[in-house]
Amino acid sequence: MTKNILIPIDFCVASLNTLKLVLESNKAQKISVILVHAEYLSDSEMDLLFYSPYNIIDKNLTVEFKEALEILKNRYSTLEGIFIKLFHGNNLNYMQNFLSANKIEEIYLPKTYQLKQAKRTFNSVTLFKRSSLPVFEMDWEQHLNETEQEHLSALFNRSL
Amino acid sequence: MKTQTKAAILIGLFCITIVVLFGFAIYFFLNKYSFGDFYKRLETRLSIAEKFYLERDSLNTEKVRQLFDQHLEKLDKEQEYVIELKSGVSIQGVSNTHDFPKLFLETLMQTGKGQARKGNTFYAGLSENIKGKRYLIVVSAENYYASHHLIFLRNIILISVLLVILIVLFFSFYFSRQIFFPLSRIMDKVKQISTESINLRLDENNRSVEIRKLVKTFNELLSRIETSFETQNNFISNASHELRTPLTAIIGEADVALLKQRSHEEYQKSLQNILTQAERLDEITNSLFFLAQTGYKGKSILFERVRTDEVIFEAKALIDRINPRNKISIDLSLIPDEPSKLKIKANKQLLHIAFCNLLGNACKYSNNNLVTVYVASTDNQVIISIKDQGIGIPEPEISYLLDPFFRASNANLFEGYGIGLPLTKNIINLHNGQIIVKSQLNKGTSVQIKLPLYLD
């Protein structure tokens, strides 16, 4: 059986370390992961008229992030599927609906790593902690500055 | 053809086509309308003539004639014909005597009605049988409007089209020159730039955004060329300096040894010194030779299918032999499951040299501290990352790192000639790969190499 899990990301390569840790510790289990980027919907009517999650994701996806995903996919054959989704509501109901709609079974959060906060983003980690599903916090040591977190080298991490 | 003329001709042709089409359409439709209108007028006269001649008995002909003459405008050269067709007369005969078009008469006989035009004269007619006799009634007139007004209109249109063509041609050439003027100015300026005046730059203050971008790109290109020029110049001075140092040492040593009679041990010692320097010289020339060889786009270099991780392990084995105290650890936590995702098209010897250089550097500049090598692969390339915890490279010097004989300002304590990294870069370039160096002073350096996968 494939297990559906959820991991919040900020489109920095460093945030994929959570996924790497999960895959490393569940080598027998097939996993399908939904990477969630949390941000409020735009207030602008124009933006809402032409709202397209694909465009928003595409705009944020960096080459290095894509490469990192490919590396993980090539490394772990247990990784069945990777989906990137946007998460727009900072409230419990929205979260519960989102989780049940995507048939999420487990949530994995970074423990010490702080997701990068951009213009309209909000801290989804605290919200996901309140969910009724099993929540696991993954910890890794990393002392990188902000630009380094976006580089591919953030994935090459000794302490894992 | 010059783009300028091309653009001008395109714009000109486009405008001219529109104007010509417009003029032609006006003339054509007005002409058609005037013909239709004129036939209607002829037909009115025809029906009056029919009534007048064929029902002459029952009408007060004088009165009717007067009435019509008063109220109907007389057309230019208006003429009415009433022809009784006698059995002996052929159509040809009628056509000849009255100068009617023959086709007109034929349709008249067949359908009983007809219209025709001969030059500027218009005909309308009908044929009727009355009391056993066959009559042809024809009204003809000249179309004054068509002959005068339309010709006048045609002339106006022709002249104005010609004028418009002239104006359009003038303006399209003028504007295209105006548009391309900055380009020709740039060209003039670029022509002034030669090897001696490579520090000249183009003026970036142009109103047009595209031109500004072009100028900027040009300037960036010039900057790059200038840097590589400097590197070339530096290369020669550096190379001669590097070669001269051991030579001077050899000459000096030999000179001193030959000054006076020396003991056996002293000769041995100085010969030993000369040998060391000569070996160093040999090493430098060898690596220079390699650098030159890899610098040319490989003609005789053989490429085969190579497993990247194998090459790295071999390189590590070699470093282990040269420098047993090294701490190189190869991290395979991200290595792909499929071995095919590690295979690249490469020359094994060259790649071996490149990795040995990188690993050797990493150990050397970190005083045998921990060096970690990561191997991973995306869907189309293998990524190798070599991280050390060494002295790092000062930020402004990173861009010169891959130039021959360049040595970072903080590398003086370590032995080296500054040939290893340029050689590595050449090798990676030969394999269509990328090399990215990132570094933090006193914290460490990370070199990332991306090589394209061998895809079947």
Interface residues (C-beta under 8 A of the other chain):
Chain A: K20 E24 K66 E67 E70 I71 L72 N74 R75 Y76 S77 H151 L152 S153 L155 F156 R158 L160
Chain B: D331 S333 L334 I335 P336 D337 E338 K341 T372 Y374 A376 S377 T378 D379 I383 S385 K387 K438 S446 Q448
